Amino acid sequence: MTQQAELSMSDPGRLAPAGPGPDTAELVRSLTARGEALLHGSAAGEAVECLRIARMLAGPGDERPARLLNRAIRQVVPRWHFAMMNDHERNAAYEEAIIATVRPGDVVLDIGTGSGLLALLAAKAGASMVITCEAEPVIAAAAQQIVLANGYADTITVINARSTALRVGVDLPTRADVLVTEIFDCALLGEHALPALEHARRELLTPDARLVPRHARLLGQLVESDRLRSHNNVSVACGFDVSTFNQFRSTEYFSTYLHSHDHRMLTAPFELLKVDFGTDLPAGTSEVSALPVSDGMCDAVAMWFELDLAPGVSLSNGPHHRYTHWRQAVQTFDTRLRCEAGLPVALNVSHDQERVHVRPCSPTADW
């Protein structure tokens, strides 16, 4: 059963002894110790609740609960939220798309609300009701406070739950006319967008619901870069052979800003995957051809997305978008791939509902 996020995570009054004194100090020490143990035990969400109460009860000279609380919150609320909220290109694109999509009287579902920004934009655009969900309790509570502070509490309902737990007739009074979401990682699929959207279409949306975004493409380029390879490969350090450590290298992509590394693009951008968010996308494998425009040794494939938010409104995290909060995805190859200008390179592109994986079909390796 889902619940609306509470403005206060806990009620310190029910735990505090009557009046100040040694009992209160002992309670603060106990709560602080419990919160620290939870934090070290990878239970940061529970630690936040304990440490928030400890901070409220602590005396003016006791800063330890506040410091530990901030440490726990940093684990629960990743720092990229700030960069995302300050990403003016992203915000402007979504605002334009929402204005073009939402009609007066619409019921809107916003999946993964974070700060509540997209829900606020939908309400401002004329939606009669916005149901928005957020799985992390601390973030959901903050989103509800933001909604209240901006005067949209009568229009926007914040629910502390994953979208797949929502039910029409319980959390939504009716199926939604519009879905808005921005649950995309640097390579599009890594934040479970596909299963969330498939569930929403099946259980929460009208048959003719409008989606923001509507479509997406995942693009790639083959890259030569010793620096990028070194992020996922090692051979010799201080004259010692340490290549055994390569057993721990990632077989999936990692995120980085391409412009911060020396690199050379060996191909023009090519399409790896196309997604229509209005239909299901089963797991699959395809072969893609990339055409090198210069000779070189390929170390990796760089990937980024293009979102089709609304007619004439798009958003990309490509390397040419230097100020987006998103990074690019980079997947290094097991061996370097020799490329020759004008000779196509065949790539195997596989994906499930969470990840995309690229590898050469018939690599010509050369170290």
Secondary structure, 3 states (H helix, E strand, C coil): CCEECCCCCCCHHHCCCCCCCHHHHHHHHHHHHHHHHHHHCCCHHHHHHHHHHHHHHCCCCCCHHHHHHHHHHHHHCCCHHHHHHCCHHHHHHHHHHHHHHCCCCCEEEEECCCCCHHHHHHHHCCCCEEEEECCCHHHHHHHHHHHHHCCCCCCEEEEECCHHHCCECCCECCCEEEEEECCCCCCCCCCCHHHHHHHHHHHCEEEEEEEECCEEEEEEEEEECHHHHHCCCCCEECCEECHHHHHHCCCCCEEECHHHCCCEECECCEEEEEEECCCCCCCEEEEEEECECCCEEEEEEEEEEEEEEECCEEEECCCCCCCCCCCEEEEEEEEEEEECCCCCEEEEEEECCCCEEEEECCCCECC
